[in-house]
Amino acid sequence: MMPAGVPRRKRAFDLLLTIPGLIVLALPLAILGVLIRLRLGSPVLFRQVRPGFKGRPFTLYKFRTMTDERDASGRLLPDERRLTGLGRFLRSFSLDDLPNAFNVLRGEMSVVGPRPERPEFVDQFRNYVPKYLERHRLKTGLTGWAQVNGLRGEVPIAERTNYDLYYIENWSLKLDLRIIFKTLYAVLFGKDAY
């Protein structure tokens, strides 16, 4: 069980990091937004509803990385055919997730926590991954314990869930700082960014 007061302390920590971070990143965010607008047109941001704290839905913001091309029948082309060169660059350094900071500012996400999944995956995983919904005991995060331990993409969800639950059960500011520093290292040096 989490210690009492964790949500309040995490929120204060989130604001302490996010407000100065958005000020420092304002110009790079604007430049990326202009580049996306020039390359892909509008909208610059990709929005998708995701389940968050206690399963409550929120709108997740990310930079758009794909075109919306459809084939002659109107079916959407596979992701790999819609991903642009700029989108590939943004994803390789996790820059497409920078707008998640606005979700943190709004109180919908935390800097560190389990990464948010799409609703259809949550509905699927809850049926066969033990304790999967326990991930929603804390807000979802920009980065997380599973991600800094290399569990992303095609890694089995049960394994990622174990790491998410470990994080929730062992939360501390020290652990959050460790995860943040590991994430920054990965992003800055291109080591499997989160």
Buried (B, 14 or more C-beta within 10 A) or exposed (E): EEEEEBBEBBBEBBBEBBEEBBEEBEEEBEEBBEBBEEBBEEEBBBEEEBBBBEEEEBBBBBBBBBBEEEEEEEEEEEEEEBBBEBBEBBBEBBBBBBBBBBBBBEBBBBBBBBBBBEBEBBEBBBEEBEEBBBBBBBBBBBBBBBBBBEBBEEBEBEEBBBBBBBBBEEBEEEBBEBBBEBBEEBBEEEEBBB
